[in-house]
Amino acid sequence: MKTLSALLAETGWILADGATGTNLFNRGLETGYPPELWNVERPDDVTALHTAFIDAGSQIVLTNSFGGTHHRLRLHGAQDRVGELNFAAAQLARQAADQGQDRLGHDVLVAGSMGPTGELFAPMGALDYDDARAAFTAQAEALAEGGANLLWIETMSSQEEVRAAIDAAAATGLEVAACMTFDTAARSMMGVSPADFARQAVEFGASFVGANCGIGPAELLHSVREMLPAIEAPVIAKGNCGIPAYVDGSIHYHGTPELMADYACFARDAGIGIIGGCCGTTPDHVAAMAAALRATPSREFDSDAALAALGKPWKDMPAAGDAGPDGGAGRRGRGRRRSRD
């Protein structure tokens, strides 16, 4: 099995998958119920989602383990099942990936998803480095044992938690990807800028860095473009499928397959190596992204065309200083509260 670094060296870019949680909601997951329990309660649904993404064109699938630390599982009385649930998550993704490789004839990698603990570091909260690293170590070891090819730290907001997660993940010997979420005018909830995050994550030991979740593809692309000149490591773009809205009793995302296809091509043109979707992104969206990437030759990045297709990033923010690379509001405009997707 090739590593992600080896695959990127061959192809220049690779397509990851879309959302896990929002797609499991479509399969019957109830709001507030931990998706990780489905790894043992409804494994066929989890495997079917991985398979759908692989058939749509994803060569990286993330395990259903985003909330797999004991801190998050403790909210549901499952804090003693970290090893079981994360191992099962990796095994299900491994099964789908292996079957996909046999069926499609190309490598499919399993990335062990590691999300934030949900706790704040001191002095704002009670979490410290040792506690965080211990929690991430238990998760990372189970994901590695279950068959993950790499570990994928995502939706982070603080550098302290990123460091603890990278240290734990790197100890397994697997490659490590790290993503932060930027949704307050190109800052994380804790005020970290994309470039600062990228530099620090590489120093901590991440082989790949990027952004995921946030607001929508325009903002996501703005954030990852700020990382490109800051580091030499491959950059990840895994943006939400447009803007969430509450419609007829449930959350819907406005992004069409065509919008996500445009986003994927612009991300590749900008120099992003790993491209995928986050909240709201279905296998249909990924299929459109894959088709567009195959059909559209690489081009010089066109910021005007990206603006016309994806919209203005941070359009609801008051201008404050120089405009960002896509014409969005300056990075000092920070009046928006963190979204909850």
N, C-alpha and C positions, 0 to 999 in steps of 0.2 A: 504494500500500500504506500503510495507516494504521500509526502507531507504537503501541507498547503503551500509552503515556500517553493517546493519543487513544481507543483502544478502552476503556480503563478509565473515561475520562470519560463515555463513552456508556452503559456497562453497570454500572459500580460494582464488578464482579468478573469474573474470567476464569479458565477452567479450563486448567491446564497438563497435561503428560503424566505418565507414571509412570516406572518404572525402565528403564534401558538395559541395564546389565550383566547383571542377574539374568534379564532376558527373553532376552538373547542366549545365556545359558547354556542356557535351554530350547530354543534352536535349534541347540545343538551346540557352542557356544564352550567350550573346555576351560579349567579353572581354571589361572590363571597366564599364559594367552595374552592378549596385548594386544587388546582389542576394536577399537582404532583401525585395526589391520591389516585388519579385515573391511571397512573402507570401500573397499578396493581388491580384496580377495580374495573377499569374498562380499557385494557391494553389494546384491544383491536381498534378502538377509535383513535388512539394515539398513533399506532402504527399506520393506520389508513391515512392520517394527515401527513405524516412523513412521506409516505409513498406518493401521495398526490403532488406534493412539492417536487419530488424527484422526477416524476413523470412530466411535470410542467417545465423542467429544465434546471432545477437546483442541483448544484454539485456540493453544496454544504447544507446539512440540516442540523438545526439546533435541538438539543434534547429538551424534553418537557420537565425542566428542573429549575426554572428561573427562581422560584421561591424555596429552594431546597436546603437552605441553612436551618439550623435548629432554631434560630431566632424567629424566622418566618413560620416554620412548622409548629412552633410552640403555640401560636395563635389558634391552632386547630387541634391541640393535644397530640401532635404527632412528632414532637421534638426528639423522641427516641428512635425514629424511623429514618433518620438521615441516610444511613448507609443503604438500607433497603430500597428507598424510593429513588435515590440517585442512581444506584446500580441498575434498577429496573428501567429508568429513563434512558440510560445509555444502551442497554441491551435492546430495547425496542427500536431505537434509532439505528443501531448497528444492524439489526435484522432487516429493516427496510432498506438501508444503504447497500448491504451485501446483495440483496435480491435485485435492487436497482442496477447495481454494477453488472450482474449476470444478464439482466434483461436488456440493458442499454449499451453495454460494452465500454463504459468509461468509469473512472474513479468517482466515488461519492464519499465525501468525508463527513464524519460525525463530530460536531462541536459541542462540548459539554457546557450548557448554559449555566452561568453563575450570576445571579442578580444580587442587588444590595440586601443587607440584613434588615433594613427598615429601621435601624437604630442610629442615633446621632453620636458622634464622637465627643468626648469631653473637650471643653467644659460645657458644651451645650447639652450633652447627654451623658450616658453612663458607659458607652462603648469605648474600649481602648484597643490598641494594636494587638496585644496578645490574645484578647478575646475574639477579635475579628479574625485574626489569622487562624486560630484554632477552629472556628466555625467553618471557614472556607477550606481548611485542610481536610476536614472530614468529608465535605462535599466533593472536593477535587479528587481525592483518593478513590471514592466510590465511582465517580464518573469515569476515571481512568481505568479502573478495574472492569467496569462494564463494557468497555470497548470504544471510548471516545478517542478520536485521533488528535484532537487539540482541545484546549479549554478556552471558553469564550465568556469573558467578564463583560457584563452589559448593564446599561441604564444606570451607571454610577453618577454621583454628583460631587463627591468629595475626594480629594487626592489621598487622604489618609486611608479611606476604605479601598481605593484602587491599589495602593501599595500593599495592603494586607492581602488582598485577593490575588494579586500577581505573585507575591512571595509564596503563597500557598500553592497556587497552580503550577508555578515553575518548578517546585520541588518534586513534582511527579515526573519530570523529564519531558513532558509534552510541550509543543509549541503553545504560546499563549497570545490570545487576542484580547484587547481591552477597548471598550466603548463607553463614552460618557454621553449624557443627555443634556442638550442645550436648548432651553426654551424660555429664557428671559433675555431676549435680544442678544443671542450668541454668548450667553453665560450659563453655567450650570446653576442649580438651585443654591449652591454654596459659593457662587461668584467666580468660578474657574472659567477661563477663556479656552477656546479650542486649541490654540497654539501652545499655551502653557500646559494643558493636559497632555497633549501629544508628546511634548518634550519630556515631561516627567514620566509618563508611562513607558517610554522607550528606556529611560534611565533605570526604571524599576525592573525592566526585563521583558516587556511585551515585544513580541515579534511583529504584531499588527495592531494598529490603533485606529480609532474612528469614532463615529457618532451613531446613535440609534434613537428611535422614538422621537420625542420632542413634539413639534407642532405639525409640520408637513414637509413635503419634499423640497420646496424652495428654501426653507430655513435650514433643513438638513444639509443641502448642497452648499449653502453659504458657510455653514460651520466646518464641513470637511475641507473645503477649499482653503480655509485659513490654516489647516494643519499641514497641507502639502509643502509649503516652503520651510516649515519648521523642522521637519524630520526626513530621513531617507527611507524609513520603513514603509511598507505598503499600507494604504489607508482604506478604511471600511466606511461605506455609506449604507445605512439600513434605516431608511426613513419611513415614517407613518404614511399610510395610504390617504393622504389628504387630511382634512380637518374633521374631527369628530363632531357629531350633532345628535341630540336626543330627538328621535323621531318615532312616533307610535309606540312609545314604551320601551325603546331600546336604542342603543348607540349605533349610529351608522357613520361611515366614513365617505366623504364626498369624492374621493379619488377614483377615477375610472381606470380600467386597464390601459387605455390610451395615455392617460396622464402619467401613470407609472412607467410605461414604456418610454415616454419622452425623458422622464427623470433618469432612467437607467442609462440611456444613451448619452445624456449630458454628463452624468457622473463619469462614465467611461472616458468621454472626450476630455474631461477635466483632469484625468490622470488617476482616478480612483481604481484600486485593484480588486476590491471585493464589494459587490453590489447586491443589495437585497432589500427587503421590505420589513416593516415592523407592524404596529397595530393596524388592523383592518386589511392587511395585504393577504389576499386569498391565492390559492393555486391558479385561478384564472388570471389574476394580475401578474403573477410570476411567469405564466406562459406567454403573456403579451410582452413582458420584459425580455424574455429569452428570444422570442421571435424578432423583436426590434433590434436587439444586439447582434443577432446573426445577419439580419438584412441590411443594417445601416453601417456603412464603412466608418471607421474612426475618422473624426474630423478635428480641426482646431476648435477649441472651446469658444463658443459664441455667446457672450453674456447677454446680448440683446435678444437673441433667439430663446435663450433659457428663460429670460424674464417674460417674454411673450407666452411661452408654453406653460411655465410653472407658476407664474405670478411673482409679485414682489415679496422678497423675504422681509419678515418683521414689519409688514405693512401697517400694522396697528400701533407701532411704536413711534413716539415723537422723535424727530431727528435730534441727535446730540453728538456733534462732532462730525468727523469725516464719514462719508458713506462707505459701506463695506464693499467687497469685490463684486457683488451682484447688484449694487445700487440700493441695498437695504439701509435701514437706520444704523447709525453708529453703534459701536459696541458698548457705549456707556449708557444707552437708553435701556433701563432695566425696570420698567414699571409693571411688567406682566407677571402674575403669579404662576407658579408651576402648574402645568396642566396635569390632570389625572386621567390617564387612558386605561 
